[in-house]
Amino acid sequence: LFSAEKLAKATRNDTSTFGRSTFFRRKLKERRTKSLTKNVIDDVTFENACDMTFPAYERVTLRHPQFQRPLVLFGPLADIARQRLLANFAVRFAGVIDESIVRLSAIDAVIAANKV
C-alpha cells in the first residue's frame, strides 16, 4: 500500500512538470484523430467503389454549339488584346461599354448582337 501511494505521488509530480508541451501534444493528437476519422469516413464511402466498373476509354465527339460563346479577357494584356480584336475583327467581336465591371447583362447584349 505504501509503495502504491508513493508511485501515485511520483506520477502526479511528473505530469505537473510537463506544462505546455503536454498540452500541445494532446491538441495535436486530437487533430490527428479528427483527420483520421475523416479518412475512415472516406474509406467507408469508397469501400464498394472497387465493385463498380468504369470503361477504360470513352469516345469523345466534337460538337459545335448552337450559340456564340462569349470571350471575356482578363489579365495584364487584356486591354491591348481587346483593342486589337476590336480594331482588326470588328465584324466578329464587340466590346462592352463600361469596361470597369463585366456584367452578365452586357455579355448577353453582345451575344444577342451575334458577336463574340
C-alpha positions in Angstrom: 0.0 0.0 0.0 2.8 2.4 0.9 4.6 1.8 -2.5 1.3 2.5 -4.4 0.9 5.9 -2.7 4.5 6.7 -3.4 4.1 5.7 -7.1 0.9 7.8 -7.4 2.6 10.8 -5.9 5.6 10.4 -8.2 3.4 10.3 -11.3 1.5 13.3 -10.2 4.7 15.3 -9.8 5.9 14.1 -13.2 2.8 15.2 -15.0 2.7 18.6 -13.3 6.2 19.5 -14.7 5.3 18.9 -18.4 3.3 22.1 -18.7 2.7 23.5 -22.2 4.4 20.8 -24.2 2.0 18.2 -23.0 -1.0 20.4 -23.7 0.2 21.0 -27.3 0.9 17.3 -27.8 -2.6 16.5 -26.6 -4.1 19.0 -29.0 -2.0 17.6 -31.9 -3.2 14.1 -31.0 -6.8 15.3 -31.1 -6.3 16.8 -34.6 -4.8 13.6 -35.8 -7.7 11.6 -34.5 -10.1 14.1 -36.2 -8.4 13.7 -39.5 -8.2 10.0 -39.1 -12.0 9.8 -38.6 -12.4 11.8 -41.8 -10.2 9.4 -43.7 -12.1 6.5 -42.2 -15.4 8.0 -43.5 -13.9 8.4 -47.0 -12.7 4.7 -46.8 -16.2 3.6 -45.9 -17.8 5.8 -48.6 -15.5 4.4 -51.4 -15.3 0.9 -50.0 -17.6 -0.5 -52.6 -16.0 1.5 -55.4 -14.0 -1.5 -56.5 -17.2 -3.3 -57.4 -18.1 -0.6 -59.9 -16.6 -1.0 -63.4 -15.7 2.0 -65.5 -14.8 1.9 -69.2 -11.1 2.5 -69.8 -11.8 4.9 -72.7 -14.9 6.9 -73.6 -15.1 8.1 -77.1 -15.4 11.9 -77.4 -17.3 13.6 -80.2 -16.7 17.2 -81.3 -19.9 19.2 -81.3 -20.4 22.7 -82.4 -22.7 24.7 -80.1 -25.8 26.4 -81.5 -24.9 29.7 -79.8 -22.0 32.1 -79.8 -19.7 31.6 -76.8 -18.6 34.9 -75.2 -14.9 35.8 -75.0 -14.0 37.6 -71.8 -10.4 38.8 -71.4 -8.7 39.2 -68.1 -5.2 39.9 -67.1 -2.4 42.5 -67.7 -2.6 42.3 -71.5 -6.4 42.2 -71.7 -6.7 45.9 -72.7 -4.2 45.5 -75.6 -5.8 42.3 -76.8 -9.3 43.8 -76.6 -8.2 46.9 -78.6 -6.6 44.7 -81.3 -9.6 42.4 -81.6 -12.0 45.3 -81.9 -9.7 47.1 -84.5 -8.9 44.1 -86.7 -12.0 42.0 -86.3 -14.9 44.4 -85.6 -17.3 42.3 -87.6 -16.9 39.3 -85.2 -16.1 41.0 -81.9 -17.9 43.6 -79.8 -16.8 45.4 -76.7 -18.6 46.3 -73.5 -19.4 50.0 -73.0 -18.5 50.0 -69.3 -15.2 48.1 -69.1 -14.6 48.5 -65.4 -17.0 45.8 -64.4 -18.0 42.8 -66.6 -21.8 42.3 -66.1 -23.8 39.4 -67.3 -26.4 41.7 -68.9 -23.6 43.2 -71.0 -22.4 39.8 -72.1 -26.0 38.8 -73.0 -26.3 42.0 -75.1 -23.1 41.2 -77.1 -24.4 37.6 -77.6 -27.7 39.0 -78.8 -25.8 41.1 -81.4 -24.4 37.8 -82.7 -20.9 38.8 -81.9 -18.4 37.1 -79.6 
